[in-house]
Amino acid sequence: MVSWVSKGQNPSGLCPLKRRPTFLFACCLLPNSYSPIPSDSLTPKVLALVAARQSYRQIGRQLDLSKNTVLEIVKREREKLAQIVGCG
């Protein structure tokens, strides 16, 4: 996807999306399995609490996360599940 960085096809040295130097965006060169999201370690706990019918706000308070972080964790897991089942 961002192969121009390694091949040197971008003479300006700027990230095409952010217009910033490419060395700041080394994450673009990492394999897809790399997950820089620290909250990923809390995914099992979040999903268990969602299954226990707690609100995202309650889960966030319990695990010291934002309710939006809880929402994003659940959203990522639902997308993974949809890909496995073939609904997306």
Phi and psi in degrees as GROMACS dihedral restraints (atoms count N, CA, C in turn):
[ dihedral_restraints ]
;  ai    aj    ak    al  type     phi  dphi    fc
    3     4     5     6     1  -115.5    20    10
    4     5     6     7     1    43.1    20    10
    6     7     8     9     1   -66.2    20    10
    7     8     9    10     1   -19.3    20    10
    9    10    11    12     1   -62.3    20    10
   10    11    12    13     1   -25.3    20    10
   12    13    14    15     1   -66.3    20    10
   13    14    15    16     1   -45.4    20    10
   15    16    17    18     1   -78.6    20    10
   16    17    18    19     1   -28.0    20    10
   18    19    20    21     1   -87.3    20    10
   19    20    21    22     1   -11.3    20    10
   21    22    23    24     1    75.6    20    10
   22    23    24    25     1    26.6    20    10
   24    25    26    27     1   -82.3    20    10
   25    26    27    28     1    -5.7    20    10
   27    28    29    30     1  -104.7    20    10
   28    29    30    31     1    95.8    20    10
   30    31    32    33     1   -66.3    20    10
   31    32    33    34     1   -23.8    20    10
   33    34    35    36     1   -75.8    20    10
   34    35    36    37     1   -22.9    20    10
   36    37    38    39     1    75.3    20    10
   37    38    39    40     1    16.9    20    10
   39    40    41    42     1  -107.7    20    10
   40    41    42    43     1   145.6    20    10
   42    43    44    45     1   -66.9    20    10
   43    44    45    46     1   129.1    20    10
   45    46    47    48     1   -65.9    20    10
   46    47    48    49     1   -24.0    20    10
   48    49    50    51     1   -88.4    20    10
   49    50    51    52     1   -36.0    20    10
   51    52    53    54     1  -107.6    20    10
   52    53    54    55     1   -14.3    20    10
   54    55    56    57     1    57.4    20    10
   55    56    57    58     1    42.2    20    10
   57    58    59    60     1  -126.0    20    10
   58    59    60    61     1   163.2    20    10
   60    61    62    63     1   -56.3    20    10
   61    62    63    64     1   139.3    20    10
   63    64    65    66     1   -66.5    20    10
   64    65    66    67     1   -25.3    20    10
   66    67    68    69     1   -65.0    20    10
   67    68    69    70     1   -18.6    20    10
   69    70    71    72     1   -76.8    20    10
   70    71    72    73     1   -13.4    20    10
   72    73    74    75     1  -116.1    20    10
   73    74    75    76     1    47.6    20    10
   75    76    77    78     1   -63.3    20    10
   76    77    78    79     1   -22.6    20    10
   78    79    80    81     1   -62.1    20    10
   79    80    81    82     1   -22.9    20    10
   81    82    83    84     1   -67.0    20    10
   82    83    84    85     1   -22.3    20    10
   84    85    86    87     1   -95.0    20    10
   85    86    87    88     1    -6.1    20    10
   87    88    89    90     1   -81.1    20    10
   88    89    90    91     1   154.2    20    10
   90    91    92    93     1   -62.9    20    10
   91    92    93    94     1   158.2    20    10
   93    94    95    96     1   -62.3    20    10
   94    95    96    97     1   -24.0    20    10
   96    97    98    99     1   -75.9    20    10
   97    98    99   100     1   -14.9    20    10
   99   100   101   102     1   -69.8    20    10
  100   101   102   103     1   132.9    20    10
  102   103   104   105     1  -124.4    20    10
  103   104   105   106     1   103.8    20    10
  105   106   107   108     1   -81.4    20    10
  106   107   108   109     1     6.3    20    10
  108   109   110   111     1   -86.9    20    10
  109   110   111   112     1   112.9    20    10
  111   112   113   114     1   -64.3    20    10
  112   113   114   115     1   -26.8    20    10
  114   115   116   117     1   -72.8    20    10
  115   116   117   118     1    -8.2    20    10
  117   118   119   120     1   -60.6    20    10
  118   119   120   121     1   -28.5    20    10
  120   121   122   123     1   -69.2    20    10
  121   122   123   124     1   -19.4    20    10
  123   124   125   126     1   -94.3    20    10
  124   125   126   127     1    -0.8    20    10
  126   127   128   129     1   -54.9    20    10
  127   128   129   130     1   -47.8    20    10
  129   130   131   132     1   -59.2    20    10
  130   131   132   133     1   -40.5    20    10
  132   133   134   135     1   -65.9    20    10
  133   134   135   136     1   -43.1    20    10
  135   136   137   138     1   -60.7    20    10
  136   137   138   139     1   -46.4    20    10
  138   139   140   141     1   -65.8    20    10
  139   140   141   142     1   -35.7    20    10
  141   142   143   144     1   -64.9    20    10
  142   143   144   145     1   -40.3    20    10
  144   145   146   147     1   -72.0    20    10
  145   146   147   148     1   -32.5    20    10
  147   148   149   150     1   -66.0    20    10
  148   149   150   151     1   -41.7    20    10
  150   151   152   153     1   -64.3    20    10
  151   152   153   154     1   -28.0    20    10
  153   154   155   156     1   -82.9    20    10
  154   155   156   157     1     9.0    20    10
  156   157   158   159     1    66.0    20    10
  157   158   159   160     1    32.8    20    10
  159   160   161   162     1   -87.2    20    10
  160   161   162   163     1   151.6    20    10
  162   163   164   165     1   -74.0    20    10
  163   164   165   166     1   159.4    20    10
  165   166   167   168     1   -61.6    20    10
  166   167   168   169     1   -35.1    20    10
  168   169   170   171     1   -65.8    20    10
  169   170   171   172     1   -42.4    20    10
  171   172   173   174     1   -65.4    20    10
  172   173   174   175     1   -42.3    20    10
  174   175   176   177     1   -62.3    20    10
  175   176   177   178     1   -43.3    20    10
  177   178   179   180     1   -59.7    20    10
  178   179   180   181     1   -42.1    20    10
  180   181   182   183     1   -64.9    20    10
  181   182   183   184     1   -41.5    20    10
  183   184   185   186     1   -65.3    20    10
  184   185   186   187     1   -40.5    20    10
  186   187   188   189     1  -100.9    20    10
  187   188   189   190     1     6.2    20    10
  189   190   191   192     1    59.8    20    10
  190   191   192   193     1    49.2    20    10
  192   193   194   195     1  -126.4    20    10
  193   194   195   196     1   162.0    20    10
  195   196   197   198     1   -75.5    20    10
  196   197   198   199     1   150.7    20    10
  198   199   200   201     1   -63.0    20    10
  199   200   201   202     1   -28.0    20    10
  201   202   203   204     1   -71.5    20    10
  202   203   204   205     1   -32.8    20    10
  204   205   206   207     1   -66.8    20    10
  205   206   207   208     1   -41.6    20    10
  207   208   209   210     1   -60.9    20    10
  208   209   210   211     1   -44.4    20    10
  210   211   212   213     1   -58.0    20    10
  211   212   213   214     1   -45.2    20    10
  213   214   215   216     1   -65.1    20    10
  214   215   216   217     1   -38.9    20    10
  216   217   218   219     1   -61.7    20    10
  217   218   219   220     1   -47.4    20    10
  219   220   221   222     1   -64.5    20    10
  220   221   222   223     1   -40.8    20    10
  222   223   224   225     1   -62.0    20    10
  223   224   225   226     1   -43.7    20    10
  225   226   227   228     1   -61.5    20    10
  226   227   228   229     1   -43.0    20    10
  228   229   230   231     1   -68.0    20    10
  229   230   231   232     1   -36.7    20    10
  231   232   233   234     1   -65.9    20    10
  232   233   234   235     1   -38.0    20    10
  234   235   236   237     1   -65.3    20    10
  235   236   237   238     1   -41.2    20    10
  237   238   239   240     1   -60.5    20    10
  238   239   240   241     1   -44.1    20    10
  240   241   242   243     1   -64.3    20    10
  241   242   243   244     1   -40.5    20    10
  243   244   245   246     1   -63.2    20    10
  244   245   246   247     1   -36.6    20    10
  246   247   248   249     1   -68.2    20    10
  247   248   249   250     1   -39.1    20    10
  249   250   251   252     1   -66.5    20    10
  250   251   252   253     1   -45.2    20    10
  252   253   254   255     1   -75.0    20    10
  253   254   255   256     1   -27.5    20    10
  255   256   257   258     1    94.3    20    10
  256   257   258   259     1    26.8    20    10
  258   259   260   261     1   -98.5    20    10
  259   260   261   262     1     6.2    20    10
